[in-house]
Amino acid sequence: MNLIRRDFAMPDLLNVDRWFEDFVDGGFSGSNALPAVDVRETEDAYLMEVELPGLTEKDVDVKLENNLLTVSSKKEEKKEEKKNGYILRERRSHAFARSFVLPDEVDREKISAEFKNGVLALAFPKAPAAKPKTITVKTS
């Protein structure tokens, strides 16, 4: 009797990392999953958007230590259903931490964060000395 079966209709069956993908709905499905981050620079600030689907502002921690900004979350969910004499208990947890080294020209006192529709938006204003300055050239 052959205990290992290769099903050609399901080529990913032997890929253990993908076994449970269909059972995880949204959010961060893998232990190595990190949220997508977009960073852009304007004349006055650096702007960062972190996609955090399925989370709320209460689930997210933002910490600044020296020049290191860390966005992290740890969420645990427990669910219990009793139906037709059966008890179903599920536990799910996911966590991530993502760190970024901030440029020296960021004004740390004016950093702001806003959470809306699953997106964490961070603004890092530049210190006045770091903003581009136009120097007028005089003729003599």
Stockholm file with secondary structure:
# STOCKHOLM 1.0

chainA/1-140         MNLIRRDFAMPDLLNVDRWFEDFVDGGFSGSNALPAVDVRETEDAYLMEVELPGLTEKDVDVKLENNLLTVSSKKEEKKEEKKNGYILRERRSHAFARSFVLPDEVDREKISAEFKNGVLALAFPKAPAAKPKTITVKTS
#=GR chainA/1-140 SS CCCCCCCTTCGGGGCGGGTTGGGCCSSCCSTTCCCCEEEEECSSEEEEEEECTTCCGGGEEEEEETTEEEEEEEEEEEEEEEETTEEEEEEEEEEEEEEEECCTTBCGGGCEEEEETTEEEEEEEBCGGGSCCCCCCCCC
#=GC SS_cons         CCCCCCCTTCGGGGCGGGTTGGGCCSSCCSTTCCCCEEEEECSSEEEEEEECTTCCGGGEEEEEETTEEEEEEEEEEEEEEEETTEEEEEEEEEEEEEEEECCTTBCGGGCEEEEETTEEEEEEEBCGGGSCCCCCCCCC
//
